[in-house]
Amino acid sequence: YIRTLYLGIQSRRQREHQRRWYWAMMFEYADVNMLRLLETFLESAPQLVLQLCIMIQENRAERLQCRWSV
């Protein structure tokens, strides 16, 4: 986050290279968002795998449950 803020400030301050600093800030921001998405997936995936394993082992996977799990 700090680097993204730094690049945003630089894009405002330096008029001659404003476009370059702006695009650098946008790429940093995209990287931060991808890391957030990965973090969210890694938090929820183990719970989903555990639920699916329990449903399969107990042979209680009904049609509606399987449809909503995927």
TAUR-V727587 format. One record per residue. N is the residue number from 1. NEAR is the number of other ideal C-beta (glycine too) atoms within 8 Angstrom. D_FIRST is the distance of its C-alpha to the first C-alpha in Angstrom with 1 decimal. Layout:
n	near	d_first
N	NEAR	D_FIRST
N	NEAR	D_FIRST
This chain:
n	near	d_first
1	5	0.0
2	5	3.8
3	7	5.5
4	11	5.1
5	8	6.3
6	8	8.6
7	13	10.0
8	11	10.6
9	8	12.5
10	10	14.3
11	13	15.4
12	6	17.0
13	6	18.6
14	8	20.2
15	5	22.6
16	4	24.3
17	7	21.3
18	10	19.4
19	7	19.6
20	7	18.4
21	13	15.2
22	11	14.7
23	8	15.3
24	10	13.0
25	13	10.1
26	8	11.7
27	8	12.0
28	11	8.4
29	9	7.8
30	8	11.0
31	8	10.1
32	10	7.4
33	8	10.3
34	8	12.8
35	8	11.5
36	8	11.6
37	8	15.0
38	8	16.2
39	8	15.3
40	8	17.3
41	8	20.1
42	8	20.4
43	7	20.8
44	8	23.5
45	8	25.4
46	8	27.3
47	7	28.6
48	9	29.9
49	8	31.5
50	8	33.2
51	9	34.5
52	9	35.9
53	8	37.6
54	8	39.2
55	12	40.5
56	8	41.9
57	6	43.5
58	6	45.2
59	5	46.2
60	6	45.2
61	7	43.0
62	6	44.4
63	5	43.9
64	6	41.7
65	10	39.5
66	10	38.9
67	7	38.1
68	6	35.5
69	9	33.9
70	4	33.1
